[in-house]
């Protein structure tokens, strides 16, 4: 794939991921849809779109995916939806992607990876930013929403770790979306008394599933083989920034100093860990 095309498709994928946060927050801010219904519609429309993309690419779905990954996908999608009832667009994206990267970095440490002094400093900076963000105050995020979003990030981190080297990622994701649908329908059934929606909320959920999830994931997986792993992880740190800007432009959300400083600390700290990890890998390869 030409490098210019990689850059363009990567940018579109990141905007799609940020758009997911925007659509979800807008749905709960401007429509009557409930989080359980939003989750079910998002997963269903995501599956349909991914199935269509696979069919068009002459790669028919043949049962790929797993129930464990589907459960992680559902936990991410449900936590994401319920969290955005109370969180702003940028705040939610920052907590989500911070938790995703923390989960993946923590998994590496658990597996025996050692952090350099620079990586340790980066991790400390990111944790300090998170503590500063969640510390009680007028501009702190609602605690329940923050916990739900961080839980969604952990679930997505687990999903991502399980998805490494499992074959065709689009087909695997299609299967995981399919398996997550009955789990989401159980949630909707349990939440039936609180179920509500309208036409606008319905279309927000469909757009979130089909476009910013289905198409976004398909684009991301198409360019991922052309990106170094560390670069891919670092690029994703742009999503909270894009989401915050989108929230300001389209939903009139305010940008607090606490959020700005926390974003710099969390994203900067994680970037420091990832960049130093890339440099260490390169040095080891050169020495061999």
Secondary structure as GFF3:
##gff-version 3
##sequence-region A 1 288
A	DSSP	alpha_helix	3	30	.	.	.	ID=ss1
A	DSSP	alpha_helix	35	56	.	.	.	ID=ss2
A	DSSP	alpha_helix	67	83	.	.	.	ID=ss3
A	DSSP	alpha_helix	89	110	.	.	.	ID=ss4
A	DSSP	alpha_helix	117	134	.	.	.	ID=ss5
A	DSSP	alpha_helix	143	162	.	.	.	ID=ss6
A	DSSP	alpha_helix	169	190	.	.	.	ID=ss7
A	DSSP	three_ten_helix	192	194	.	.	.	ID=ss8
A	DSSP	alpha_helix	199	207	.	.	.	ID=ss9
A	DSSP	pi_helix	208	215	.	.	.	ID=ss10
A	DSSP	alpha_helix	216	224	.	.	.	ID=ss11
A	DSSP	alpha_helix	229	235	.	.	.	ID=ss12
A	DSSP	alpha_helix	238	251	.	.	.	ID=ss13
A	DSSP	alpha_helix	257	287	.	.	.	ID=ss14
###
